[in-house]
Amino acid sequence: ALKLMASGKMGQIEERPLGLIQVALRNVERLVVMINDLLDLEKVAAGKMEMKLQPTDVSKVLEDALASNESYAAEFGVRLIRIGTKASVIVDANHDRLVQVLNNLLSNAAKFSPRGETVEAELRNTRGAVQIIVRDHGAGIPEEYGD
């Protein structure tokens, strides 16, 4: 229903209520992702998580994850920026799980960064190794929670 309302197919909606509908829609989508994460954790714990690997463009996955987390980060006054190579980097991976991991890293980095800061997502492709680095400027995890 929220998607229909936001799309304008149920009639024109004024800007302010439309903004609230869009926020509600993003929050619902986030809840769905969280529920799916919990279900996936249950599968992992039961040893029933299937990982189907296929050629995946990590550069595109990172770009998509940044785009899908941009409005969430903006709610915290945080900007997401991409650094590093923008070239296509193909690896055998599970696209959905990679998106899931990046969404978790980016949303947590945004949530725990000070207002006005940036979160950097860097893609490195060196010597046959591909790395995605998410760097924030938050306080970090307190030492008593280490190990």
VMD Tcl script that builds the backbone (N, CA, C; Angstrom):
set m [mol new atoms 441]
animate dup $m
set s [atomselect $m all]
$s set {name element resname resid chain x y z} {
  {N N ALA 1 A 0.823 -1.191 0.000}
  {CA C ALA 1 A 0.000 0.000 0.000}
  {C C ALA 1 A 0.870 1.258 0.000}
  {N N LEU 2 A 1.955 1.236 0.784}
  {CA C LEU 2 A 2.844 2.393 0.815}
  {C C LEU 2 A 3.489 2.637 -0.545}
  {N N LYS 3 A 3.866 1.553 -1.226}
  {CA C LYS 3 A 4.468 1.698 -2.549}
  {C C LYS 3 A 3.471 2.317 -3.526}
  {N N LEU 4 A 2.222 1.881 -3.465}
  {CA C LEU 4 A 1.198 2.453 -4.338}
  {C C LEU 4 A 1.003 3.933 -4.048}
  {N N MET 5 A 0.942 4.284 -2.779}
  {CA C MET 5 A 0.756 5.678 -2.414}
  {C C MET 5 A 1.939 6.524 -2.873}
  {N N ALA 6 A 3.165 6.020 -2.644}
  {CA C ALA 6 A 4.364 6.769 -3.008}
  {C C ALA 6 A 4.497 6.930 -4.522}
  {N N SER 7 A 3.983 5.953 -5.270}
  {CA C SER 7 A 4.097 6.010 -6.729}
  {C C SER 7 A 3.150 7.027 -7.354}
  {N N GLY 8 A 2.126 7.468 -6.604}
  {CA C GLY 8 A 1.161 8.418 -7.143}
  {C C GLY 8 A 0.016 7.761 -7.890}
  {N N LYS 9 A -0.022 6.436 -7.934}
  {CA C LYS 9 A -1.080 5.721 -8.656}
  {C C LYS 9 A -2.431 5.790 -7.953}
  {N N MET 10 A -2.421 6.218 -6.697}
  {CA C MET 10 A -3.683 6.351 -5.955}
  {C C MET 10 A -4.103 7.809 -5.880}
  {N N GLY 11 A -3.456 8.652 -6.649}
  {CA C GLY 11 A -3.772 10.073 -6.640}
  {C C GLY 11 A -2.591 10.888 -6.157}
  {N N GLN 12 A -2.655 12.156 -6.460}
  {CA C GLN 12 A -1.578 13.073 -6.089}
  {C C GLN 12 A -1.541 13.275 -4.573}
  {N N ILE 13 A -0.347 13.263 -4.007}
  {CA C ILE 13 A -0.158 13.474 -2.576}
  {C C ILE 13 A 0.744 14.691 -2.409}
  {N N GLU 14 A 0.400 15.539 -1.457}
  {CA C GLU 14 A 1.213 16.729 -1.216}
  {C C GLU 14 A 2.611 16.326 -0.752}
  {N N GLU 15 A 3.545 17.256 -0.907}
  {CA C GLU 15 A 4.962 16.962 -0.673}
  {C C GLU 15 A 5.256 16.479 0.744}
  {N N ARG 16 A 4.725 17.135 1.745}
  {CA C ARG 16 A 5.055 16.752 3.125}
  {C C ARG 16 A 4.546 15.346 3.482}
  {N N PRO 17 A 3.255 15.045 3.231}
  {CA C PRO 17 A 2.826 13.666 3.522}
  {C C PRO 17 A 3.553 12.629 2.664}
  {N N LEU 18 A 3.887 12.993 1.425}
  {CA C LEU 18 A 4.616 12.067 0.565}
  {C C LEU 18 A 5.988 11.754 1.156}
  {N N GLY 19 A 6.649 12.761 1.709}
  {CA C GLY 19 A 7.940 12.536 2.354}
  {C C GLY 19 A 7.828 11.557 3.515}
  {N N LEU 20 A 6.765 11.701 4.304}
  {CA C LEU 20 A 6.552 10.778 5.430}
  {C C LEU 20 A 6.260 9.362 4.936}
  {N N ILE 21 A 5.517 9.259 3.852}
  {CA C ILE 21 A 5.215 7.948 3.280}
  {C C ILE 21 A 6.511 7.297 2.785}
  {N N GLN 22 A 7.371 8.072 2.156}
  {CA C GLN 22 A 8.635 7.537 1.658}
  {C C GLN 22 A 9.542 7.090 2.806}
  {N N VAL 23 A 9.558 7.836 3.899}
  {CA C VAL 23 A 10.337 7.421 5.074}
  {C C VAL 23 A 9.776 6.117 5.632}
  {N N ALA 24 A 8.454 6.033 5.735}
  {CA C ALA 24 A 7.814 4.811 6.244}
  {C C ALA 24 A 8.134 3.625 5.338}
  {N N LEU 25 A 8.105 3.857 4.038}
  {CA C LEU 25 A 8.418 2.794 3.083}
  {C C LEU 25 A 9.857 2.312 3.247}
  {N N ARG 26 A 10.794 3.233 3.399}
  {CA C ARG 26 A 12.195 2.840 3.614}
  {C C ARG 26 A 12.339 2.060 4.917}
  {N N ASN 27 A 11.624 2.490 5.960}
  {CA C ASN 27 A 11.704 1.783 7.237}
  {C C ASN 27 A 11.133 0.369 7.130}
  {N N VAL 28 A 10.052 0.209 6.388}
  {CA C VAL 28 A 9.473 -1.121 6.181}
  {C C VAL 28 A 10.463 -1.997 5.422}
  {N N GLU 29 A 11.082 -1.425 4.388}
  {CA C GLU 29 A 12.064 -2.195 3.624}
  {C C GLU 29 A 13.236 -2.612 4.501}
  {N N ARG 30 A 13.666 -1.733 5.387}
  {CA C ARG 30 A 14.752 -2.074 6.332}
  {C C ARG 30 A 14.336 -3.187 7.266}
  {N N LEU 31 A 13.104 -3.145 7.758}
  {CA C LEU 31 A 12.616 -4.214 8.638}
  {C C LEU 31 A 12.593 -5.557 7.917}
  {N N VAL 32 A 12.181 -5.546 6.661}
  {CA C VAL 32 A 12.167 -6.780 5.875}
  {C C VAL 32 A 13.589 -7.333 5.756}
  {N N VAL 33 A 14.557 -6.452 5.504}
  {CA C VAL 33 A 15.956 -6.881 5.414}
  {C C VAL 33 A 16.408 -7.470 6.745}
  {N N MET 34 A 16.058 -6.819 7.856}
  {CA C MET 34 A 16.450 -7.322 9.177}
  {C C MET 34 A 15.835 -8.690 9.456}
  {N N ILE 35 A 14.580 -8.865 9.113}
  {CA C ILE 35 A 13.912 -10.155 9.316}
  {C C ILE 35 A 14.586 -11.228 8.470}
  {N N ASN 36 A 14.900 -10.888 7.225}
  {CA C ASN 36 A 15.598 -11.854 6.366}
  {C C ASN 36 A 16.972 -12.186 6.911}
  {N N ASP 37 A 17.661 -11.192 7.481}
  {CA C ASP 37 A 18.962 -11.457 8.104}
  {C C ASP 37 A 18.820 -12.459 9.247}
  {N N LEU 38 A 17.802 -12.272 10.075}
  {CA C LEU 38 A 17.575 -13.191 11.192}
  {C C LEU 38 A 17.263 -14.603 10.692}
  {N N LEU 39 A 16.465 -14.697 9.652}
  {CA C LEU 39 A 16.152 -16.007 9.080}
  {C C LEU 39 A 17.410 -16.659 8.502}
  {N N ASP 40 A 18.255 -15.841 7.880}
  {CA C ASP 40 A 19.508 -16.369 7.339}
  {C C ASP 40 A 20.425 -16.853 8.446}
  {N N LEU 41 A 20.489 -16.109 9.550}
  {CA C LEU 41 A 21.313 -16.557 10.681}
  {C C LEU 41 A 20.833 -17.902 11.204}
  {N N GLU 42 A 19.536 -18.083 11.236}
  {CA C GLU 42 A 18.973 -19.361 11.673}
  {C C GLU 42 A 19.403 -20.484 10.723}
  {N N LYS 43 A 19.390 -20.201 9.413}
  {CA C LYS 43 A 19.836 -21.196 8.434}
  {C C LYS 43 A 21.314 -21.532 8.622}
  {N N VAL 44 A 22.136 -20.507 8.856}
  {CA C VAL 44 A 23.564 -20.736 9.064}
  {C C VAL 44 A 23.778 -21.602 10.290}
  {N N ALA 45 A 23.084 -21.288 11.390}
  {CA C ALA 45 A 23.230 -22.045 12.634}
  {C C ALA 45 A 22.804 -23.498 12.453}
  {N N ALA 46 A 21.802 -23.722 11.595}
  {CA C ALA 46 A 21.315 -25.078 11.361}
  {C C ALA 46 A 22.122 -25.792 10.278}
  {N N GLY 47 A 23.102 -25.093 9.684}
  {CA C GLY 47 A 23.907 -25.703 8.625}
  {C C GLY 47 A 23.146 -25.894 7.334}
  {N N LYS 48 A 22.125 -25.067 7.094}
  {CA C LYS 48 A 21.283 -25.229 5.906}
  {C C LYS 48 A 21.354 -24.049 4.947}
  {N N MET 49 A 22.372 -23.206 5.120}
  {CA C MET 49 A 22.526 -22.051 4.231}
  {C C MET 49 A 23.233 -22.506 2.962}
  {N N GLU 50 A 22.583 -22.326 1.826}
  {CA C GLU 50 A 23.183 -22.671 0.544}
  {C C GLU 50 A 23.835 -21.432 -0.051}
  {N N MET 51 A 25.049 -21.606 -0.528}
  {CA C MET 51 A 25.768 -20.508 -1.175}
  {C C MET 51 A 26.006 -20.886 -2.630}
  {N N LYS 52 A 25.284 -20.258 -3.515}
  {CA C LYS 52 A 25.494 -20.475 -4.942}
  {C C LYS 52 A 26.356 -19.340 -5.464}
  {N N LEU 53 A 27.557 -19.691 -5.910}
  {CA C LEU 53 A 28.493 -18.694 -6.404}
  {C C LEU 53 A 28.342 -18.549 -7.908}
  {N N GLN 54 A 28.458 -17.303 -8.362}
  {CA C GLN 54 A 28.421 -17.036 -9.793}
  {C C GLN 54 A 29.257 -15.794 -10.072}
  {N N PRO 55 A 29.694 -15.601 -11.308}
  {CA C PRO 55 A 30.471 -14.404 -11.608}
  {C C PRO 55 A 29.682 -13.143 -11.237}
  {N N THR 56 A 30.305 -12.299 -10.415}
  {CA C THR 56 A 29.636 -11.116 -9.865}
  {C C THR 56 A 30.563 -9.914 -9.993}
  {N N ASP 57 A 30.017 -8.811 -10.485}
  {CA C ASP 57 A 30.788 -7.572 -10.585}
  {C C ASP 57 A 30.732 -6.858 -9.236}
  {N N VAL 58 A 31.808 -6.959 -8.469}
  {CA C VAL 58 A 31.872 -6.385 -7.129}
  {C C VAL 58 A 31.735 -4.862 -7.184}
  {N N SER 59 A 32.258 -4.250 -8.229}
  {CA C SER 59 A 32.161 -2.804 -8.380}
  {C C SER 59 A 30.696 -2.374 -8.483}
  {N N LYS 60 A 29.921 -3.109 -9.245}
  {CA C LYS 60 A 28.486 -2.814 -9.409}
  {C C LYS 60 A 27.738 -3.067 -8.111}
  {N N VAL 61 A 28.062 -4.148 -7.428}
  {CA C VAL 61 A 27.414 -4.455 -6.149}
  {C C VAL 61 A 27.667 -3.330 -5.151}
  {N N LEU 62 A 28.903 -2.854 -5.086}
  {CA C LEU 62 A 29.230 -1.761 -4.171}
  {C C LEU 62 A 28.466 -0.500 -4.541}
  {N N GLU 63 A 28.404 -0.196 -5.811}
  {CA C GLU 63 A 27.665 0.991 -6.271}
  {C C GLU 63 A 26.190 0.891 -5.879}
  {N N ASP 64 A 25.595 -0.279 -6.085}
  {CA C ASP 64 A 24.183 -0.487 -5.730}
  {C C ASP 64 A 23.961 -0.367 -4.224}
  {N N ALA 65 A 24.879 -0.929 -3.428}
  {CA C ALA 65 A 24.744 -0.856 -1.972}
  {C C ALA 65 A 24.849 0.597 -1.494}
  {N N LEU 66 A 25.759 1.354 -2.077}
  {CA C LEU 66 A 25.879 2.769 -1.709}
  {C C LEU 66 A 24.593 3.515 -2.052}
  {N N ALA 67 A 24.057 3.263 -3.231}
  {CA C ALA 67 A 22.825 3.943 -3.647}
  {C C ALA 67 A 21.654 3.581 -2.737}
  {N N SER 68 A 21.561 2.322 -2.354}
  {CA C SER 68 A 20.419 1.912 -1.534}
  {C C SER 68 A 20.523 2.375 -0.082}
  {N N ASN 69 A 21.721 2.754 0.362}
  {CA C ASN 69 A 21.903 3.229 1.736}
  {C C ASN 69 A 22.037 4.744 1.838}
  {N N GLU 70 A 22.037 5.425 0.718}
  {CA C GLU 70 A 22.257 6.866 0.696}
  {C C GLU 70 A 21.203 7.637 1.502}
  {N N SER 71 A 19.933 7.319 1.302}
  {CA C SER 71 A 18.890 8.061 2.028}
  {C C SER 71 A 18.911 7.727 3.519}
  {N N TYR 72 A 19.247 6.490 3.861}
  {CA C TYR 72 A 19.347 6.106 5.269}
  {C C TYR 72 A 20.453 6.901 5.944}
  {N N ALA 73 A 21.604 6.998 5.284}
  {CA C ALA 73 A 22.730 7.760 5.833}
  {C C ALA 73 A 22.364 9.236 5.983}
  {N N ALA 74 A 21.612 9.751 5.016}
  {CA C ALA 74 A 21.208 11.162 5.062}
  {C C ALA 74 A 20.347 11.456 6.289}
  {N N GLU 75 A 19.582 10.477 6.738}
  {CA C GLU 75 A 18.761 10.656 7.948}
  {C C GLU 75 A 19.638 10.917 9.173}
  {N N PHE 76 A 20.887 10.453 9.142}
  {CA C PHE 76 A 21.830 10.660 10.242}
  {C C PHE 76 A 22.798 11.813 9.953}
  {N N GLY 77 A 22.577 12.498 8.836}
  {CA C GLY 77 A 23.449 13.601 8.470}
  {C C GLY 77 A 24.820 13.138 8.024}
  {N N VAL 78 A 24.889 11.938 7.453}
  {CA C VAL 78 A 26.151 11.324 7.039}
  {C C VAL 78 A 26.130 11.135 5.522}
  {N N ARG 79 A 27.280 11.373 4.892}
  {CA C ARG 79 A 27.424 11.160 3.454}
  {C C ARG 79 A 28.190 9.876 3.198}
  {N N LEU 80 A 27.751 9.121 2.214}
  {CA C LEU 80 A 28.472 7.928 1.771}
  {C C LEU 80 A 29.242 8.298 0.512}
  {N N ILE 81 A 30.541 7.993 0.501}
  {CA C ILE 81 A 31.334 8.262 -0.690}
  {C C ILE 81 A 32.099 7.016 -1.096}
  {N N ARG 82 A 32.363 6.931 -2.378}
  {CA C ARG 82 A 33.108 5.793 -2.906}
  {C C ARG 82 A 34.501 6.250 -3.290}
  {N N ILE 83 A 35.485 5.452 -2.909}
  {CA C ILE 83 A 36.858 5.723 -3.309}
  {C C ILE 83 A 37.448 4.431 -3.857}
  {N N GLY 84 A 38.651 4.522 -4.376}
  {CA C GLY 84 A 39.285 3.329 -4.924}
  {C C GLY 84 A 38.887 3.114 -6.367}
  {N N THR 85 A 39.174 1.924 -6.866}
  {CA C THR 85 A 38.903 1.623 -8.271}
  {C C THR 85 A 37.409 1.604 -8.559}
  {N N LYS 86 A 37.052 2.083 -9.731}
  {CA C LYS 86 A 35.659 2.018 -10.176}
  {C C LYS 86 A 35.534 1.056 -11.351}
  {N N ALA 87 A 36.645 0.424 -11.681}
  {CA C ALA 87 A 36.657 -0.544 -12.780}
  {C C ALA 87 A 35.843 -1.779 -12.387}
  {N N SER 88 A 35.336 -2.437 -13.385}
  {CA C SER 88 A 34.608 -3.683 -13.170}
  {C C SER 88 A 35.565 -4.732 -12.603}
  {N N VAL 89 A 35.138 -5.397 -11.528}
  {CA C VAL 89 A 35.941 -6.448 -10.889}
  {C C VAL 89 A 35.027 -7.664 -10.730}
  {N N ILE 90 A 35.303 -8.699 -11.501}
  {CA C ILE 90 A 34.454 -9.887 -11.502}
  {C C ILE 90 A 35.075 -10.959 -10.603}
  {N N VAL 91 A 34.277 -11.469 -9.670}
  {CA C VAL 91 A 34.696 -12.566 -8.794}
  {C C VAL 91 A 33.545 -13.568 -8.694}
  {N N ASP 92 A 33.862 -14.784 -8.295}
  {CA C ASP 92 A 32.816 -15.764 -8.002}
  {C C ASP 92 A 32.305 -15.467 -6.603}
  {N N ALA 93 A 31.039 -15.093 -6.511}
  {CA C ALA 93 A 30.444 -14.724 -5.220}
  {C C ALA 93 A 28.947 -14.967 -5.265}
  {N N ASN 94 A 28.347 -14.896 -4.103}
  {CA C ASN 94 A 26.895 -14.931 -4.007}
  {C C ASN 94 A 26.422 -13.478 -3.931}
  {N N HIS 95 A 25.832 -13.006 -5.004}
  {CA C HIS 95 A 25.430 -11.602 -5.122}
  {C C HIS 95 A 24.590 -11.149 -3.939}
  {N N ASP 96 A 23.548 -11.896 -3.601}
  {CA C ASP 96 A 22.624 -11.486 -2.533}
  {C C ASP 96 A 23.310 -11.393 -1.180}
  {N N ARG 97 A 24.189 -12.347 -0.863}
  {CA C ARG 97 A 24.882 -12.312 0.425}
  {C C ARG 97 A 25.873 -11.154 0.472}
  {N N LEU 98 A 26.519 -10.874 -0.640}
  {CA C LEU 98 A 27.455 -9.757 -0.697}
  {C C LEU 98 A 26.719 -8.427 -0.487}
  {N N VAL 99 A 25.570 -8.286 -1.125}
  {CA C VAL 99 A 24.744 -7.084 -0.917}
  {C C VAL 99 A 24.326 -6.988 0.542}
  {N N GLN 100 A 23.934 -8.101 1.127}
  {CA C GLN 100 A 23.496 -8.136 2.527}
  {C C GLN 100 A 24.608 -7.670 3.461}
  {N N VAL 101 A 25.821 -8.168 3.246}
  {CA C VAL 101 A 26.956 -7.782 4.085}
  {C C VAL 101 A 27.249 -6.293 3.926}
  {N N LEU 102 A 27.286 -5.823 2.685}
  {CA C LEU 102 A 27.580 -4.407 2.450}
  {C C LEU 102 A 26.499 -3.501 3.033}
  {N N ASN 103 A 25.245 -3.893 2.896}
  {CA C ASN 103 A 24.164 -3.096 3.492}
  {C C ASN 103 A 24.324 -2.999 4.999}
  {N N ASN 104 A 24.681 -4.101 5.637}
  {CA C ASN 104 A 24.881 -4.081 7.094}
  {C C ASN 104 A 26.052 -3.182 7.474}
  {N N LEU 105 A 27.163 -3.306 6.770}
  {CA C LEU 105 A 28.337 -2.486 7.079}
  {C C LEU 105 A 28.058 -0.996 6.862}
  {N N LEU 106 A 27.448 -0.669 5.728}
  {CA C LEU 106 A 27.188 0.739 5.414}
  {C C LEU 106 A 26.148 1.360 6.344}
  {N N SER 107 A 25.093 0.625 6.643}
  {CA C SER 107 A 24.057 1.192 7.517}
  {C C SER 107 A 24.583 1.357 8.941}
  {N N ASN 108 A 25.364 0.411 9.437}
  {CA C ASN 108 A 25.947 0.560 10.780}
  {C C ASN 108 A 26.934 1.712 10.822}
  {N N ALA 109 A 27.755 1.836 9.783}
  {CA C ALA 109 A 28.720 2.931 9.736}
  {C C ALA 109 A 28.003 4.276 9.741}
  {N N ALA 110 A 26.924 4.378 8.992}
  {CA C ALA 110 A 26.149 5.630 8.956}
  {C C ALA 110 A 25.508 5.914 10.301}
  {N N LYS 111 A 24.934 4.886 10.899}
  {CA C LYS 111 A 24.213 5.057 12.161}
  {C C LYS 111 A 25.128 5.508 13.293}
  {N N PHE 112 A 26.373 5.047 13.286}
  {CA C PHE 112 A 27.271 5.325 14.400}
  {C C PHE 112 A 28.326 6.391 14.095}
  {N N SER 113 A 28.176 7.069 12.973}
  {CA C SER 113 A 29.083 8.167 12.641}
  {C C SER 113 A 28.501 9.484 13.129}
  {N N PRO 114 A 29.361 10.409 13.518}
  {CA C PRO 114 A 28.867 11.728 13.926}
  {C C PRO 114 A 28.226 12.456 12.741}
  {N N ARG 115 A 27.221 13.234 13.045}
  {CA C ARG 115 A 26.541 14.051 12.033}
  {C C ARG 115 A 27.580 14.907 11.308}
  {N N GLY 116 A 27.448 14.990 10.000}
  {CA C GLY 116 A 28.359 15.793 9.202}
  {C C GLY 116 A 29.573 15.030 8.685}
  {N N GLU 117 A 29.753 13.800 9.136}
  {CA C GLU 117 A 30.911 12.997 8.716}
  {C C GLU 117 A 30.616 12.262 7.408}
  {N N THR 118 A 31.631 11.599 6.899}
  {CA C THR 118 A 31.480 10.767 5.710}
  {C C THR 118 A 31.840 9.325 6.059}
  {N N VAL 119 A 31.233 8.421 5.335}
  {CA C VAL 119 A 31.589 7.005 5.383}
  {C C VAL 119 A 32.174 6.689 4.020}
  {N N GLU 120 A 33.369 6.136 4.016}
  {CA C GLU 120 A 34.054 5.814 2.772}
  {C C GLU 120 A 33.929 4.328 2.485}
  {N N ALA 121 A 33.577 4.025 1.254}
  {CA C ALA 121 A 33.554 2.640 0.793}
  {C C ALA 121 A 34.597 2.534 -0.308}
  {N N GLU 122 A 35.601 1.713 -0.062}
  {CA C GLU 122 A 36.726 1.608 -0.989}
  {C C GLU 122 A 36.803 0.211 -1.578}
  {N N LEU 123 A 36.987 0.162 -2.887}
  {CA C LEU 123 A 37.202 -1.103 -3.570}
  {C C LEU 123 A 38.651 -1.147 -4.022}
  {N N ARG 124 A 39.359 -2.194 -3.589}
  {CA C ARG 124 A 40.766 -2.400 -3.972}
  {C C ARG 124 A 40.872 -3.701 -4.743}
  {N N ASN 125 A 41.667 -3.664 -5.787}
  {CA C ASN 125 A 41.933 -4.865 -6.580}
  {C C ASN 125 A 43.429 -4.903 -6.838}
  {N N THR 126 A 44.148 -5.587 -5.958}
  {CA C THR 126 A 45.602 -5.620 -6.076}
  {C C THR 126 A 46.119 -7.050 -5.982}
  {N N ARG 127 A 47.044 -7.375 -6.855}
  {CA C ARG 127 A 47.705 -8.684 -6.834}
  {C C ARG 127 A 46.729 -9.853 -6.713}
  {N N GLY 128 A 45.638 -9.779 -7.423}
  {CA C GLY 128 A 44.692 -10.881 -7.422}
  {C C GLY 128 A 43.788 -10.948 -6.218}
  {N N ALA 129 A 43.878 -9.975 -5.327}
  {CA C ALA 129 A 43.010 -9.951 -4.145}
  {C C ALA 129 A 42.060 -8.759 -4.262}
  {N N VAL 130 A 40.802 -8.994 -3.972}
  {CA C VAL 130 A 39.794 -7.937 -4.005}
  {C C VAL 130 A 39.371 -7.643 -2.572}
  {N N GLN 131 A 39.389 -6.363 -2.222}
  {CA C GLN 131 A 38.968 -5.951 -0.879}
  {C C GLN 131 A 37.927 -4.854 -0.991}
  {N N ILE 132 A 36.941 -4.913 -0.107}
  {CA C ILE 132 A 36.004 -3.812 0.068}
  {C C ILE 132 A 36.212 -3.334 1.499}
  {N N ILE 133 A 36.529 -2.066 1.634}
  {CA C ILE 133 A 36.794 -1.486 2.946}
  {C C ILE 133 A 35.743 -0.420 3.220}
  {N N VAL 134 A 35.044 -0.554 4.341}
  {CA C VAL 134 A 34.089 0.469 4.770}
  {C C VAL 134 A 34.712 1.153 5.975}
  {N N ARG 135 A 34.926 2.457 5.850}
  {CA C ARG 135 A 35.628 3.226 6.875}
  {C C ARG 135 A 34.703 4.340 7.372}
  {N N ASP 136 A 34.456 4.360 8.671}
  {CA C ASP 136 A 33.672 5.457 9.245}
  {C C ASP 136 A 34.532 6.224 10.240}
  {N N HIS 137 A 33.960 7.245 10.819}
  {CA C HIS 137 A 34.695 8.085 11.761}
  {C C HIS 137 A 33.968 8.156 13.095}
  {N N GLY 138 A 33.293 7.057 13.430}
  {CA C GLY 138 A 32.583 6.973 14.700}
  {C C GLY 138 A 33.527 6.627 15.836}
  {N N ALA 139 A 32.956 6.512 17.022}
  {CA C ALA 139 A 33.743 6.249 18.235}
  {C C ALA 139 A 34.315 4.828 18.251}
  {N N GLY 140 A 33.731 3.925 17.502}
  {CA C GLY 140 A 34.214 2.546 17.496}
  {C C GLY 140 A 33.591 1.735 18.613}
  {N N ILE 141 A 33.996 0.500 18.695}
  {CA C ILE 141 A 33.477 -0.413 19.710}
  {C C ILE 141 A 34.331 -0.269 20.962}
  {N N PRO 142 A 33.706 -0.057 22.114}
  {CA C PRO 142 A 34.487 0.074 23.367}
  {C C PRO 142 A 35.344 -1.171 23.615}
  {N N GLU 143 A 36.520 -0.961 24.209}
  {CA C GLU 143 A 37.467 -2.053 24.435}
  {C C GLU 143 A 36.866 -3.211 25.230}
  {N N GLU 144 A 35.978 -2.905 26.179}
  {CA C GLU 144 A 35.413 -3.987 27.002}
  {C C GLU 144 A 34.562 -4.970 26.199}
  {N N TYR 145 A 34.213 -4.591 24.939}
  {CA C TYR 145 A 33.451 -5.495 24.085}
  {C C TYR 145 A 34.332 -6.198 23.069}
  {N N GLY 146 A 35.652 -5.975 23.146}
  {CA C GLY 146 A 36.598 -6.619 22.228}
  {C C GLY 146 A 36.733 -8.094 22.529}
  {N N ASP 147 A 37.432 -8.787 21.688}
  {CA C ASP 147 A 37.672 -10.234 21.790}
  {C C ASP 147 A 36.444 -10.958 21.506}
}
mol reanalyze $m
mol bondsrecalc $m
mol representation Tube
mol addrep $m
